[in-house]
């Protein structure tokens, strides 16, 4: 998908991963796996915050490599989890993990979960009572249409959970390096990374009652965290809005990875929990 107003070259679990390959040597699947390993406990904290004690039929919109899907399955082990994505490579990975998969473009609205026009492994055996959209809604060309479709698909008492990065993850702890990271984030914002509206109004217009909260999490410094931080700064080094001095500083920083960097990985996500009115 190429909607410039929604494009976010971050570690989103969205349904269009191939567009990120414009960075030379960039492995999007590896980045998604690193995100799941480093900040997977953050998504678990998000699940703790949503207040949905049980779920039987779950749909993961823009499932990617399945990091969120796996957490959902762990939290609701008796549930049937249907993963929706438009990327055949990702769908293959999801199928190998045992998930029901549906190939669909979310620009076209909430998908038919089975039928002759959709690639689906099985018809979900239970009504949809939880729809999960983590870092995927802002990639959709017509989010209001998708939200309306979610509202129509939910069983009575069901819930929609929308998750977005509040800001790009932060890694550096030293004051001078943290300032450089702040400059990188400003340049990323100027390029439209992680751009999305406050979804509250649109969610409520689709027929929901929505609550909005933020969940912050710190991750331990592990080899995966170091590699993930390095991936981010490699991405930052391509930003046209970086000054020459900052670009040089990022280059020098990258030369010191993976071990000679003090890290404090942390991230904040905004969570909307919506129930039908």
Secondary structure, DSSP 8 states (H G I E B T S, - for coil): ---TTT---SS---S--GGGGGSTT--HHHHHHHHHHHHHHHHHHHHHHS-----SEEEEET-TTSHHHHHHHHHTTTSEEEEEES-HHHHHHHHHTT-EEEE--GGG-S--SSSTTSEES---SS-EEEEEEES-GGG-TTHHHHHHHHHHHEEEEEEEEEEEESS--EEE-SHHHHHHHHHHHHHHHHTTTT----THHHHHHTTEEEEEEEEEEE----HHHHHHHHHHHHHHTT-TTS-HHHHHHHHHHHHHTTTS--EEEEEEEEEEEEEE-
